[in-house]
């Protein structure tokens, strides 16, 4: 039947066209950052990259709630998402103590998340949040909740 091949071609063209903006001729589709359990993989501050503890997570819901784990302590905050811009309010955290390396990472991550508006960029299930100083939080999608 002719309709099946035509539908396949239309679907392929629709996917190829995307819905993002074109910068240098390439078209990108920006994946949503909300409703996904993101695992924090690493944090780059001042050009130095530190790997995250396995427990570090972030989730931003469409209702403006953010929650996760900073590497030792759980946190929650209000989140505002406008396109590729994300702003987190003051973090409310538990107050457990962990080893010095985990606590250092936690403080650096908390600072990066709350120093101002973050720019989000997604690529193949990965998310990078960049602050105004160029520091970056690297995350991977579909982390266990």
N, C-alpha and C positions, 0 to 999 in steps of 0.2 A: 504494500500500500504506500502511496506517495506521501501521506501525511506524517508517518513516523520519521522518515529521513528529514523532512522539512522541519519538524519539531526539534530534532536533534541539532540541526544547523542553527536554528533560532536560539536554542539554549546555549550553544557554544558561543554564538555571537554576543548574546546578552552577557555571559560571563566574561568574555574577552574585553568588552567595552567598559565594564566596571562602573563605579559611581563616584569615584574620587576625582580630585583635581589633577590636571596634568601640569608638571613642572617642566621637564625637559623632553616632552613627547611621550613619556611613559605614563600610563594610567594605573593608579593604585586604588585598592579598595581597603578602607580603614576598618579593621575589625573592632567591634565594640569592646570596651574595657570593663563594662558593668556586667554583673551577674556571672562572673568567672572567678574561680578560685585560682589565684596566681601564686606560684611559688617564687620567692625571692631567691635568685641564683647568686647574684653578687651586687656589690656596690662600688662605684668608682668615684672617689673624692680626691680632688686635687691631682688627678692623673694616676693615683694608686688604686688598684682594684683589690677588694677583699671579698673572699667567698663567704656566702651566707651560711649560718647554721641551718641544718635540715628542717628545723621547725619554722623558719621565717616564711610568712604568708601574708597575702593581702587580698581582700575582696571588697569591691565597691558595688553596692546595689543601686538599682534605679531610683529607690526612694530616698537617696542621699545619705545612706548609712555606709560607713566603711568600718571594717574590722579585720583583725588578723593577729599575727604574732611577729614581734620585732626580733626574734631570735632567742629570747628567754621569756619575756612577758607578753601576755595577750593585750590587745588594745582595741579601742573603738573610737570613732570620730565622726563628725559630720563631713560630708564630701559634696562638693559642687563640681559637676562635669558640664562643660560647654564645649562641644566639638572635641578637639584634641587637647583641651586645657582642663586640668584637674587641680582643685584647691582643697586641701584637708584642713579642718579646724583643729583646735587643741586636742591632743591625744589623751584619752583616759586609759590608764594602764593598770595591770596588776603590779604587785611590788615584790616579786620573787627575786632572789639573788642567784646569779649563775657565776661561772668562772669569768675571770677578767677579760678574756678574748671575746666571749659572747656578749658581755656587758658593753665592751667598747664598740662592737658591731651594732648592738642595739641602740646605743646613744647616737651613733653616726647615721643609722637608718632613720631614727625618729627625727633628727635634725633635717635630713634630706627630704623627708615627707612633708615637713611643716614649715619650711623656710619661705614659702611663697607658692606661686602658681607653677605647676609642673606641666611640661609638654609631653603628651603621650604619643608614642609611635609603635604600631604593631606590625609584625612581619612574621608570617608562617607560625602562628601560635606563640610568638615571643612578644613581650612588651618591654619597651624602654621608657622610663620616666626621667626627664631631664629638667633640672632646676635652672634658675636664672644664672647660676655660676658655671653651668656646664657639667655639674656633677650628675651621675647617672645611676639609676636603679634598674637592674636587669632582672626580668621575671619571665617565667614560663607558665603557660596556661594549663588548666585542668589538674591542678594540684588537689590532693585529697582535702576535703573540707574539714 
